[in-house]
Amino acid sequence: MAERSRAVLALHWQVNVISPDGFFGGLLGEPVARSGVVGRAVRFHRAAREAGVPVVFTRFTVPEGEGQLVRNTGFMRAVGEAQEAFRPGAPGAQLIPEMAGLASAVVDNQKLSGLAGNGLAESLRAQGVDTLLITGVATNLTVEQTARHATDLGFTVHVVSDCVTAADETTHAASLANLELTTAGCVAAPEALR
């Protein structure tokens, strides 16, 4: 059996998504803090880097002119209206301080899938990556969208189940159940590191 080349895809670990004072703080700040997901993800990302596995972070940003943002959903319309908060240099668009120094690369995009509209899938393939370990927030939004997209693109995808969370536990659990069926399966961080 051929050796698989892995990468961690770390989705939306940015101030606007994670921090209570970020754009989505009212929705996600408290559930993220309560879940303890940040600490687990930091440990996982650090261990992956130490094992030589690339950790690629994606950020949802909106450049001047809106880039590839399409206002075709309520989510995208809301972000489009608040695009100044998502400019690449804006405080809210930055990775949270806990993730500082853990990225092999940081890739920006204006889509819900971390692999859409940015050439990241092609870059990973060019590096020989065929397996993605996904972390991020929120499970039912960018994580699920990216995992399904990556699977459709031919990657073997595992969502790291203890390094993702959503606004509520019921939604999170339902999303993980969906991902168990639509990807190569969810794994906890210790298993992913093995």
Buried (B, 14 or more C-beta within 10 A) or exposed (E): EEEEBBBBBBBBBBBBBBBEEBBBBEBBBEBBBEBEBBEBBBEBBBBBBEEEBBBBBBBBBBBEEBBEBEEEEEEBEEBBEEBEBBBBEBEBBBBBEEBEEBBBEBBBBBBBBBBBBBEBBEBBBEEEBBBBBBBBBBBBBBBBBBBBBBBEBEBBBBBBBBBBBBBEEEBBBBBBEBBEEBBBBBBEBEEBBE
